[in-house]
Amino acid sequence: MSRRGNCWDNAPTERFFSSLKREWLTGNIYQTRDAAIAEVQSYINYYNSRRLHTTIADMTPIEFEKCA
């Protein structure tokens, strides 16, 4: 964390969890904790390897890292 009042540190994390809840988990009910964990892991894989991000020129994070 940085100085008081500097909220930019949490922005990427907040954006990820917002997308996770809105795009993947809305309305789902899981029978077990393991099922919920598997679903979140599926989203992380999707988020990093297939989901295009407009802030990085419509590339996936993995593609962006390869170009950098």
C-alpha positions as CSV (number, residue, x, y, z in Angstrom):
1,M,0.0,0.0,0.0
2,S,1.1,3.5,-0.7
3,R,0.3,6.7,1.1
4,R,-3.1,7.5,2.5
5,G,-5.6,8.5,-0.1
6,N,-3.7,6.9,-3.0
7,C,-6.2,4.3,-4.2
8,W,-4.6,3.3,-7.5
9,D,-2.7,0.4,-5.9
10,N,-5.9,-1.7,-5.6
11,A,-7.4,-0.7,-9.0
12,P,-6.3,-3.8,-11.0
13,T,-7.3,-6.2,-8.3
14,E,-10.7,-4.5,-7.9
15,R,-11.2,-4.7,-11.6
16,F,-10.4,-8.4,-11.8
17,F,-12.8,-9.3,-8.9
18,S,-15.5,-7.1,-10.4
19,S,-15.2,-8.9,-13.8
20,L,-15.1,-12.3,-12.0
21,K,-18.4,-11.6,-10.2
22,R,-20.1,-9.9,-13.1
23,E,-19.1,-12.2,-16.0
24,W,-18.6,-15.6,-14.4
25,L,-20.2,-16.1,-11.0
26,T,-23.5,-14.2,-11.1
27,G,-26.4,-16.4,-10.3
28,N,-24.4,-19.6,-9.8
29,I,-24.8,-21.8,-6.7
30,Y,-22.1,-24.3,-5.9
31,Q,-22.7,-27.6,-4.1
32,T,-19.2,-27.7,-2.7
33,R,-16.3,-25.4,-2.0
34,D,-14.2,-27.4,-4.4
35,A,-16.7,-26.8,-7.2
36,A,-16.5,-23.0,-6.5
37,I,-12.7,-23.1,-6.5
38,A,-12.6,-25.0,-9.8
39,E,-14.9,-22.4,-11.3
40,V,-12.7,-19.5,-10.2
41,Q,-9.7,-21.3,-11.5
42,S,-11.4,-21.7,-14.9
43,Y,-12.1,-18.0,-14.9
44,I,-8.5,-17.1,-14.1
45,N,-7.4,-19.3,-17.0
46,Y,-9.9,-17.7,-19.3
47,Y,-9.0,-14.2,-18.1
48,N,-5.3,-14.6,-18.8
49,S,-5.4,-16.6,-22.0
50,R,-8.5,-15.8,-24.0
51,R,-10.3,-12.6,-22.7
52,L,-9.3,-9.5,-24.6
53,H,-8.4,-6.4,-22.7
54,T,-9.0,-3.0,-24.2
55,T,-6.4,-1.3,-22.1
56,I,-3.6,-3.4,-23.6
57,A,-4.6,-3.0,-27.3
58,D,-7.2,-5.8,-27.4
59,M,-4.7,-8.5,-26.5
60,T,-4.8,-11.2,-23.8
61,P,-2.4,-10.6,-20.8
62,I,-0.3,-13.6,-22.0
63,E,0.1,-12.1,-25.5
64,F,0.9,-8.7,-24.0
65,E,3.7,-10.2,-21.8
66,K,5.2,-12.0,-24.8
67,C,5.4,-8.7,-26.7
68,A,6.9,-6.8,-23.8
